[in-house]
């Protein structure tokens, strides 16, 4: 008989692999149910589930499956951290507007940067109000932003 402590996941039977996969889905405290779903008989499911959970090869297979399943989640979490969410943007704009953000030299943000942050916050608040109210205040607020580099309109008209 092979030394069970040196067994590898490749040495598992199909039934043991199914058991391990069901155990991962159901949770470690549901070994009997996982054994039944894997094809073990009703009578032996409890003992088979317990026995499989003691085998090093089954444990190694479960650990490997959990590790590979966690990698995509970890990558997705890391990618989410690369992109700011709405709350983070609002916090940054608010901190900039209040002068709490320093530049690369440790100096306070310039007044023009603080004003730009305040205008952007106001624009976001106006858009949010418009969507929250559904335009029920007698009409929709039209927000007109200047097009930089465009000639100014004359007041003659």
C-alpha positions as CSV (number, residue, x, y, z in Angstrom):
1,X,0.0,0.0,0.0
2,X,1.3,3.5,-0.9
3,X,2.4,5.8,1.9
4,X,-0.6,8.1,2.3
5,X,1.4,11.0,3.6
6,X,3.3,11.2,0.3
7,X,0.3,10.9,-2.0
8,X,-0.3,13.6,-4.6
9,X,-3.6,15.0,-5.9
10,X,-3.0,13.1,-9.2
11,X,-3.4,9.8,-7.3
12,X,-7.0,10.5,-6.4
13,X,-9.9,8.5,-7.8
14,X,-12.6,10.3,-9.7
15,X,-14.9,9.7,-6.8
16,X,-12.4,11.3,-4.4
17,X,-12.0,14.3,-6.7
18,X,-15.8,14.7,-6.9
19,X,-16.0,14.4,-3.1
20,X,-13.3,17.1,-2.7
21,X,-15.0,19.4,-5.2
22,X,-18.4,19.1,-3.5
23,X,-16.7,19.6,-0.1
24,X,-15.2,22.9,-1.3
25,X,-18.7,24.0,-2.5
26,X,-20.6,22.9,0.5
27,X,-18.1,23.5,3.3
28,X,-15.9,21.3,5.3
29,X,-18.6,20.5,7.9
30,X,-20.7,18.8,5.2
31,X,-18.5,15.8,4.4
32,X,-21.4,13.3,4.5
33,X,-23.5,15.3,2.0
34,X,-20.4,15.8,-0.2
35,X,-19.8,12.0,-0.2
36,X,-23.4,11.3,-1.2
37,X,-23.2,13.8,-4.1
38,X,-19.9,12.3,-5.2
39,X,-21.5,8.9,-5.5
40,X,-20.8,7.1,-2.3
41,X,-23.7,5.0,-1.0
42,X,-26.1,6.3,1.6
43,X,-24.9,3.7,4.1
44,X,-21.2,4.5,3.7
45,X,-21.3,8.2,3.0
46,X,-20.5,9.3,6.6
47,X,-17.6,6.9,7.0
48,X,-16.3,7.6,3.4
49,X,-16.5,11.4,3.9
50,X,-14.6,11.2,7.2
51,X,-12.0,8.8,5.7
52,X,-11.5,11.1,2.6
53,X,-11.0,14.1,4.8
54,X,-8.2,12.3,6.7
55,X,-6.3,11.4,3.5
56,X,-3.3,13.6,2.6
57,X,-3.9,13.3,-1.1
58,X,-7.5,14.7,-0.7
59,X,-6.3,17.5,1.6
60,X,-3.6,18.4,-1.0
61,X,-6.1,18.4,-3.8
62,X,-8.5,20.7,-1.8
63,X,-5.6,23.0,-0.9
64,X,-4.6,23.2,-4.6
65,X,-8.1,23.9,-5.8
66,X,-8.7,26.6,-3.2
67,X,-5.4,28.2,-4.1
68,X,-6.1,28.3,-7.8
69,X,-9.7,29.5,-7.1
70,X,-8.4,32.3,-4.9
71,X,-5.9,33.6,-7.5
72,X,-8.5,35.2,-9.9
73,X,-10.3,36.8,-6.9
74,X,-7.0,38.2,-5.7
75,X,-6.1,39.6,-9.1
76,X,-9.6,41.1,-9.4
77,X,-9.2,42.7,-6.0
78,X,-5.8,44.1,-6.9
79,X,-7.2,45.5,-10.2
80,X,-10.1,47.2,-8.3
81,X,-7.5,48.8,-6.0
82,X,-5.9,50.4,-9.0
83,X,-9.0,52.3,-10.0
84,X,-10.6,54.8,-7.7
85,X,-14.2,54.4,-6.9
86,X,-16.7,57.3,-6.6
87,X,-16.3,57.7,-2.9
88,X,-12.5,58.0,-3.2
89,X,-12.8,60.6,-5.9
90,X,-15.3,62.6,-3.8
91,X,-13.0,62.4,-0.8
92,X,-10.0,63.5,-2.8
93,X,-11.9,66.5,-4.4
94,X,-13.1,67.5,-0.9
95,X,-9.7,67.3,0.6
96,X,-8.2,69.3,-2.3
97,X,-11.0,71.9,-2.0
98,X,-10.3,72.2,1.8
99,X,-6.5,72.6,1.2
100,X,-5.7,69.3,2.9
101,X,-3.8,68.0,-0.2
102,X,-0.2,68.9,-0.7
103,X,1.7,69.1,-3.9
104,X,4.9,67.1,-4.7
105,X,6.9,69.7,-2.8
106,X,4.8,69.5,0.3
107,X,3.2,72.9,-0.4
108,X,-0.6,73.6,-0.1
109,X,-2.7,73.3,-3.2
110,X,-3.0,76.5,-5.1
111,X,-6.2,78.5,-4.9
112,X,-7.0,77.7,-8.6
113,X,-6.7,74.0,-7.9
114,X,-8.9,74.3,-4.8
115,X,-11.5,76.2,-6.9
116,X,-11.4,73.7,-9.6
117,X,-12.0,70.9,-7.1
118,X,-14.9,72.8,-5.7
119,X,-16.4,73.3,-9.1
120,X,-16.0,69.6,-9.9
121,X,-17.7,68.7,-6.6
122,X,-20.5,71.0,-7.4
123,X,-20.9,69.5,-10.8
124,X,-21.1,66.0,-9.4
125,X,-23.6,67.1,-6.8
126,X,-25.8,68.8,-9.4
127,X,-25.8,65.7,-11.6
128,X,-26.5,63.5,-8.6
129,X,-29.4,65.8,-7.5
130,X,-30.8,65.7,-11.1
131,X,-30.8,61.9,-11.2
132,X,-32.1,61.6,-7.6
133,X,-35.0,64.0,-8.1
134,X,-35.8,62.6,-11.6
135,X,-36.2,66.2,-12.7
136,X,-39.3,66.6,-10.5
137,X,-38.5,70.2,-9.6
138,X,-40.2,71.7,-12.6
139,X,-37.5,70.8,-15.1
140,X,-34.1,69.5,-15.5
141,X,-31.0,71.6,-14.6
142,X,-28.8,72.1,-17.6
143,X,-25.2,72.2,-16.8
144,X,-23.1,74.0,-19.4
145,X,-19.4,73.6,-19.2
146,X,-17.0,75.8,-21.2
147,X,-15.1,74.3,-24.1
148,X,-11.6,75.3,-23.5
149,X,-9.9,76.9,-26.5
150,X,-13.3,77.9,-28.1
151,X,-13.9,81.6,-28.9
152,X,-16.0,83.5,-26.3
153,X,-19.5,84.4,-27.4
154,X,-20.2,88.1,-27.9
155,X,-22.9,89.8,-25.8
156,X,-24.3,91.8,-28.8
157,X,-27.1,89.3,-29.5
